[in-house]
Amino acid sequence: MMERTVVEVPGISASIRKAGVPLSPVIKANGFVFVSGMPPIDPKTGAFAKGDIASQTEISLQALRHALEAAGSSIDKVCKVTVYASNAAHFRTINEVYARTFAQAAPARTFVAVGSWPMEFDIEIECIALA
């Protein structure tokens, strides 16, 4: 039997609802955890953090970790990551920060340069992990 559960992510879920964005930050389904793109959103306050691409990447990864933990998973169980960045020139800086989080057995990954977002940030990171 297929199961699908919406996971409430403290701080982040409420912020997304308040913004009126029609998405669930995390879905658990059949042994997998699907985390929507996490922009640089502070997991404690739900507010978007500002700063250079290195700090935005760090905060996005913190939000990703927080979302995974809310689902009972962890960064070590991530199988696939997609990084969306507003500028391909950020690739090297993003990799430097990313490599600290995924220092052991890095997951499969895709890097996509996008035009823009309707909010003021330069990166969004999504993933699929084991539950």
Backbone bond lengths (Angstrom), bond angles and torsions (degrees), N, CA, C in turn:
res aa  C-N    CA-C-N  psi(-1)  N-CA   C-N-CA  omega(-1)  CA-C   N-CA-C  phi
1 M - - - 1.458 - - 1.530 109.18 -
2 M 1.303 116.62 133.48 1.456 121.12 -178.97 1.525 109.88 -83.88
3 E 1.323 114.67 131.99 1.453 119.81 177.97 1.516 109.53 -120.00
4 R 1.317 115.02 143.81 1.471 122.51 178.26 1.508 107.26 -139.16
5 T 1.344 116.30 123.70 1.455 121.08 -177.67 1.522 109.87 -128.55
6 V 1.318 116.55 131.38 1.460 121.59 173.09 1.528 107.17 -82.41
7 V 1.314 116.22 128.98 1.456 121.92 -178.95 1.526 109.46 -100.15
8 E 1.313 115.96 128.67 1.463 121.60 175.24 1.532 107.99 -81.14
9 V 1.320 116.47 124.18 1.462 121.79 -179.50 1.524 107.86 -108.44
10 P 1.334 117.57 109.64 1.463 120.00 -177.70 1.526 112.16 -50.88
11 G 1.326 115.63 134.44 1.459 121.97 179.17 1.518 113.81 82.74
12 I 1.314 117.05 -43.21 1.461 121.11 -174.55 1.520 111.96 -86.49
13 S 1.323 117.95 -46.22 1.476 120.60 -178.30 1.525 111.29 -58.19
14 A 1.323 116.67 -45.38 1.468 120.63 -179.40 1.526 111.11 -63.87
15 S 1.313 117.11 -39.08 1.463 121.42 179.85 1.533 110.59 -64.25
16 I 1.323 116.34 -40.13 1.469 120.83 179.25 1.530 110.19 -66.60
17 R 1.327 116.22 -43.65 1.477 119.35 178.03 1.528 110.73 -61.95
18 K 1.329 116.13 -42.78 1.468 120.74 -179.38 1.532 111.03 -61.63
19 A 1.323 116.54 -36.05 1.467 121.11 179.06 1.528 111.99 -75.67
20 G 1.333 116.83 -11.83 1.461 120.39 178.78 1.516 114.12 76.17
21 V 1.318 116.93 21.51 1.461 120.85 -179.96 1.531 108.42 -85.75
22 P 1.332 118.56 124.00 1.466 121.54 -175.36 1.533 112.70 -82.16
23 L 1.327 116.04 77.70 1.461 120.46 176.92 1.517 110.22 -153.49
24 S 1.306 115.00 160.09 1.460 121.85 171.65 1.523 106.26 -104.28
25 P 1.323 118.14 131.93 1.459 118.60 -178.63 1.527 112.84 -66.18
26 V 1.355 116.34 -32.05 1.462 119.85 -179.48 1.524 110.16 -143.38
27 I 1.318 114.76 136.68 1.467 122.39 173.44 1.527 107.27 -125.60
28 K 1.327 115.37 132.13 1.468 120.98 171.16 1.520 107.36 -103.22
29 A 1.332 115.85 132.47 1.460 119.96 179.72 1.523 110.12 -151.58
30 N 1.315 115.79 122.14 1.464 122.69 172.70 1.533 114.25 46.43
31 G 1.318 116.88 49.34 1.455 120.99 175.57 1.511 115.35 87.04
32 F 1.323 116.65 2.28 1.461 120.64 179.17 1.523 110.42 -119.47
33 V 1.329 115.25 156.53 1.460 122.83 174.99 1.523 106.75 -122.08
34 F 1.323 116.03 123.42 1.464 122.73 179.10 1.515 107.99 -108.68
35 V 1.322 116.43 115.23 1.463 121.27 -179.19 1.520 108.39 -105.09
36 S 1.332 115.51 122.02 1.466 121.01 176.31 1.524 109.66 -61.92
37 G 1.318 115.73 163.82 1.455 119.78 178.01 1.511 111.88 -54.58
38 M 1.320 115.51 124.39 1.461 121.72 178.44 1.522 108.76 -101.55
39 P 1.314 116.48 110.29 1.463 119.66 173.28 1.529 107.77 -76.28
40 P 1.309 118.42 -177.33 1.465 119.56 177.67 1.532 110.63 -73.35
41 I 1.311 115.69 76.10 1.455 122.31 -178.49 1.525 107.94 -109.47
42 D 1.309 116.00 124.49 1.462 121.02 -178.46 1.524 109.13 -66.29
43 P 1.336 117.79 118.60 1.464 120.26 -177.62 1.536 113.73 -62.18
44 K 1.313 117.40 -24.48 1.468 120.28 -178.70 1.523 112.37 -81.57
45 T 1.326 116.43 -39.12 1.467 119.91 -173.82 1.524 113.24 -107.25
46 G 1.321 117.57 -21.44 1.459 120.85 -176.13 1.519 112.74 78.66
47 A 1.324 116.87 5.13 1.467 121.24 -179.76 1.531 110.24 -90.23
48 F 1.332 115.84 148.15 1.451 119.80 175.95 1.520 109.04 -73.31
49 A 1.321 115.25 134.76 1.462 120.62 178.90 1.520 108.51 -93.27
50 K 1.283 115.58 144.70 1.459 121.44 177.47 1.529 108.02 -105.55
51 G 1.297 115.83 164.97 1.455 119.90 178.25 1.515 110.91 143.57
52 D 1.325 114.46 -175.67 1.465 119.52 179.94 1.525 109.63 -73.26
53 I 1.321 116.52 175.60 1.466 120.28 -174.96 1.528 111.90 -65.09
54 A 1.317 118.44 -31.95 1.472 120.35 177.99 1.529 110.61 -64.08
55 S 1.319 117.27 -47.13 1.467 119.23 -179.66 1.522 111.32 -69.89
56 Q 1.326 118.27 -36.76 1.467 120.46 176.54 1.532 110.90 -63.63
57 T 1.328 116.91 -39.37 1.459 120.74 178.70 1.520 110.14 -64.64
58 E 1.308 117.37 -44.74 1.465 121.89 179.32 1.524 110.97 -59.25
59 I 1.313 117.13 -44.78 1.473 120.67 -178.86 1.531 110.51 -69.89
60 S 1.319 117.99 -38.08 1.464 120.43 176.07 1.528 110.68 -61.01
61 L 1.322 116.99 -41.21 1.463 120.84 178.60 1.522 111.52 -68.75
62 Q 1.333 117.40 -34.79 1.475 120.29 174.56 1.524 110.21 -63.77
63 A 1.326 116.70 -42.28 1.468 121.00 178.28 1.530 110.25 -64.34
64 L 1.321 117.00 -40.30 1.465 121.70 177.89 1.528 110.19 -61.31
65 R 1.329 116.68 -46.48 1.461 121.95 178.78 1.533 110.23 -60.95
66 H 1.313 116.93 -44.09 1.466 122.97 179.65 1.534 110.30 -61.40
67 A 1.317 117.14 -43.00 1.465 121.84 179.69 1.528 110.65 -65.33
68 L 1.323 116.79 -42.82 1.462 120.73 178.27 1.526 111.07 -61.68
69 E 1.321 116.48 -44.71 1.466 120.60 -179.26 1.523 111.25 -65.20
70 A 1.329 117.82 -35.57 1.472 121.00 176.89 1.522 110.78 -62.17
71 A 1.335 116.27 -27.43 1.459 121.60 179.81 1.528 112.67 -91.61
72 G 1.333 116.48 1.99 1.460 119.86 -178.72 1.515 113.55 81.51
73 S 1.313 117.56 16.98 1.457 122.63 179.01 1.525 108.56 -112.03
74 S 1.324 116.38 -164.66 1.467 119.91 179.23 1.525 109.75 -159.10
75 I 1.302 114.60 168.46 1.463 121.66 179.69 1.530 110.32 -61.32
76 D 1.329 117.35 -30.20 1.465 121.99 -179.77 1.521 113.07 -70.54
77 K 1.337 117.66 -14.63 1.464 121.54 -178.86 1.527 112.53 -101.25
78 V 1.326 116.76 7.51 1.465 120.74 -179.56 1.526 109.94 -72.48
79 C 1.325 115.65 130.54 1.466 122.25 179.82 1.522 112.37 -103.86
80 K 1.332 117.47 -35.06 1.468 122.11 -174.62 1.514 109.75 -143.80
81 V 1.305 116.49 134.53 1.464 123.12 178.45 1.521 108.70 -126.94
82 T 1.329 115.81 141.88 1.461 120.83 169.40 1.519 106.80 -123.28
83 V 1.310 115.49 126.33 1.461 122.76 178.38 1.520 107.31 -107.51
84 Y 1.321 116.06 125.30 1.461 122.25 175.54 1.521 107.40 -110.61
85 A 1.324 116.78 125.49 1.466 121.09 -179.01 1.518 109.85 -129.63
86 S 1.325 115.01 147.71 1.462 120.24 -177.95 1.523 113.21 -74.15
87 N 1.338 116.52 -10.99 1.449 119.47 -177.14 1.531 108.68 -152.98
88 A 1.314 117.74 125.60 1.465 121.32 179.12 1.528 111.67 -62.05
89 A 1.315 117.50 -21.37 1.465 120.97 178.60 1.532 111.86 -66.82
90 H 1.339 117.39 -14.94 1.471 121.22 177.19 1.527 112.82 -79.02
91 F 1.323 117.31 -5.94 1.470 122.55 -172.86 1.529 112.94 -49.72
92 R 1.303 118.20 -51.42 1.465 122.21 -176.27 1.529 111.56 -63.47
93 T 1.309 117.53 -46.48 1.471 121.07 -179.66 1.522 110.88 -64.45
94 I 1.317 116.60 -44.46 1.468 120.37 177.96 1.526 109.59 -59.34
95 N 1.322 118.03 -44.33 1.465 121.29 179.52 1.521 112.31 -60.38
96 E 1.319 117.60 -38.74 1.463 120.73 179.50 1.522 111.20 -61.45
97 V 1.316 117.21 -43.84 1.468 121.61 179.19 1.522 110.10 -72.76
98 Y 1.309 116.71 -44.95 1.468 123.61 -178.84 1.528 111.16 -57.79
99 A 1.320 116.89 -42.14 1.471 122.02 -177.47 1.528 111.95 -62.42
100 R 1.303 118.16 -28.42 1.483 120.37 177.36 1.525 110.81 -70.16
101 T 1.326 117.19 -34.89 1.467 120.77 179.53 1.521 110.87 -77.03
102 F 1.318 117.20 -40.86 1.458 121.89 -177.92 1.529 109.60 -110.26
103 A 1.329 116.10 56.16 1.466 121.90 -176.57 1.529 112.26 -70.48
104 Q 1.316 117.42 -31.96 1.466 122.28 -178.88 1.527 109.43 -110.89
105 A 1.296 117.78 130.83 1.462 123.25 174.90 1.529 112.35 46.36
106 A 1.305 115.60 65.83 1.466 120.74 -179.23 1.529 110.74 -57.07
107 P 1.334 117.11 139.97 1.464 120.47 179.43 1.534 111.29 -73.75
108 A 1.322 115.42 168.81 1.465 120.21 171.12 1.527 106.95 -60.03
109 R 1.329 117.28 148.82 1.465 118.96 -175.94 1.512 111.47 -152.11
110 T 1.331 114.05 147.80 1.458 122.13 171.77 1.524 107.12 -125.18
111 F 1.324 116.24 139.12 1.464 122.52 176.82 1.521 107.23 -114.84
112 V 1.332 116.38 125.94 1.458 121.44 -177.45 1.524 109.46 -126.15
113 A 1.317 117.06 127.55 1.462 121.41 173.06 1.532 107.22 -89.12
114 V 1.331 116.23 128.97 1.464 121.81 -178.37 1.530 109.36 -119.06
115 G 1.326 115.66 163.43 1.454 120.54 -177.65 1.520 113.95 -71.10
116 S 1.321 115.20 -55.41 1.461 118.43 -177.77 1.520 109.67 -170.46
117 W 1.327 115.63 172.17 1.457 123.31 174.10 1.520 108.42 -124.46
118 P 1.315 117.34 163.26 1.458 118.94 178.49 1.529 112.59 -77.89
119 M 1.326 117.17 0.12 1.463 121.58 178.32 1.521 108.31 -126.80
120 E 1.333 115.94 167.79 1.459 119.63 -173.44 1.522 112.76 -89.57
121 F 1.325 116.44 83.92 1.453 121.98 170.97 1.522 108.08 -152.77
122 D 1.337 115.97 164.91 1.458 121.03 -173.81 1.517 114.47 -117.19
123 I 1.335 117.51 1.85 1.451 119.82 -177.47 1.519 110.49 -151.00
124 E 1.319 114.84 150.77 1.459 122.64 174.35 1.523 105.62 -148.66
125 I 1.342 116.66 134.92 1.473 120.93 -176.27 1.535 108.38 -127.64
126 E 1.336 115.58 127.60 1.457 121.12 176.85 1.526 108.93 -119.79
127 C 1.346 115.95 162.90 1.453 117.62 178.35 1.521 112.27 -155.60
128 I 1.314 114.02 165.94 1.468 123.50 170.67 1.522 105.48 -124.12
129 A 1.325 116.11 130.31 1.463 121.42 -177.78 1.523 109.68 -134.11
130 L 1.300 115.08 166.94 1.449 120.79 171.46 1.519 108.27 -79.93
131 A 1.313 116.32 146.29 1.481 120.37 -179.71 1.517 109.96 -72.19
